[in-house]
């Protein structure tokens, strides 16, 4: 039955291409081409992706707390032979609010370890900036520099840069090992940076420039949810 339907579909496609006319679909074929639940159509070439579960059903928030980031780094550090590299990439993404594309593109010529400076090149038309690099990062980066020789900060064993897909897998696996109770993705580290800075009471405009937002409305999501806004509401 399925082979017959596929054959009819291919025949109609060839006729449409030859005549330039579009044949109306047979309602019975449309129903037959649907999945068992009669709601999700199956693709003829197998390329229709499954429906994604909405993020709100997978997790209650899209950022990590500082303690959760520490747990994520500890899990990554103990995960295997690349533990130090993986923990360092989590630290960099968190401290500097890096998107995954910015993280994998990070090069050594953007970092001045002697002066403790990092030039952040933003994607998505973001505003570039220069960030201070502190002790834990400097020590982690020096160790990484000794282990991998190449222009990129985050390298594979074959001396190539990590891909965005690999970083997503590294962080997802670390989240599972850390047993955080919800799936983790790299952009949660950027949000974690924004919420940390807002909760520490930093100026919204300064946070905007630090994260490279061109529009300040993208930054106010962090200050709007900062817990210190409600300090003093209850005295005891």
Secondary structure, DSSP 8 states (H G I E B T S, - for coil): -HHHHHHHHHHHHHHHHHHS------HHHHHHTB-TTSSSB--SSS--------HHHH-S-S---HHHHHHHHHHHHTSSTTHHHHHHHHHHHHHHT--HHHHHT-BGGGEETTTTEEEE--STT---EEEE--HHHHHHHHHHHHH--SSBSSB-TTS-B--HHHHHHHHHHHHHHHT-SS---THHHHHHHHHHHHHTT--HHHHHHHHT-SSGGGTHHHHHT-GGGGTTS---
